[in-house]
Amino acid sequence: MNNYSLNKDYYNYVNNNYNQPLFSENANPSTVLDPYNGFIRGNMFPKLYNGYKIQKPFEIQPINEQAELLTYLDTYSFATTDLNLYLDVFPNDKDMIELFNQYRVEKNKILEQYEKKYGPILLNSNALLSYPWAWDDKPWPWENK
Amino acid sequence: MWIYEKKLEYPVNIQKRDLKMAKSLLSQYGGPDSELSAALRYLTQRYTMPDEKGKALLTDIATEEMAHIEMISAMIFQLMQGATVEELKNAGMGGMFAEHDHALFPTDALGVPWTASYIEATGDYIADLESDMAAEQRARATYEHLMDLTNDPDVLAPLSFLRQREIVHYQRFKELRNYYLDKKI
């Protein structure tokens, strides 16, 4: 399909930042998005963001309190995932290590709060101190809410 | 070893059944540049990375790809949920039903079964990383094709997230490859 080949957007896309070499020994991205805005874009580094088809990133619309807390957990979880990959390549970025740890600690706090209220996400959760066995309770991640 | 987190990396809640879209999404489940291929490719290649950066990055991206297999699976599962045999037949999925009923079997969108040759491991880390960069670009292009095929926001949102992840992974692989070339590792 090349229905966009004559479209101006296509040229914008080709010239996008992400396709340029960013590599340097002390690459320090000056700004990192906050966990929510990084999460809805699928990336914490604004220079790497490159949209397609949609005008702006989809906002997450939680259907209830449980989904809202899960979204909060998802955002911090995502922030640690993305900074983790960056730090693998740039292990000497002190500020980023600090930020990673800040998000990691916050993520663990939210995780504990979520598991206490809605059941275990990990098998090492204290939420498993319950009867009957709570691990096989609904919902499974792939099922519609 | 791995630890299971009983949640998705990004939410998938599809309300409208769409069998044709489910069939197209198989591309990213069991196709050559699918999430399944990516996860196993990086897990296979990590043993022959030349330093700790390479071992860490391939392990961590492979782990994230496993979360993406789960997202794509969830999308296909939800798009097919409750479909009758008649509906499957009309969507060109009669053959799939005959072989696998409602099971999620990894093929590409045309029904070609997943094969280990998609893993592309040469033992040469520059060749492997450049092949990984190309694979991320091909997967990014596939996500664009998939986004062209739907206007359902429930489907577009996770596709858009996954497409952006391909761009980030591409960038990290490229930085690592450039570092190796630059340092003559």
Interface residues (C-beta under 8 A of the other chain):
Chain A: M1 N3 Y18 P21 L22 F23 A27 F39 I40 R41 G42 N43 F45 L48 Y49 N50 G51 Y52 K53 I54 P57 F58 I60 I63 A67 L70 T71 L73 D74 S77 F78 T81 D82 N84 L85 Y86 D88 V89 F90 P91 P120 I121 L122 L123 W135 W140 P141 W142 E143 N144 K145
Chain B: I3 Y4 E5 K6 K7 L8 E9 Y10 P11 V12 N13 I14 Q15 K53 A56 L57 D60 I61 E64 E70 S73 A74 F77 Q78 Q81 Y143 E144 H145 M147 D148 P153 L156 A157 S160 F161 L162 R163 Q164 R165 I167 V168 H169 Y170 Q171 R172 K174 E175 L176 N178 Y179 D182
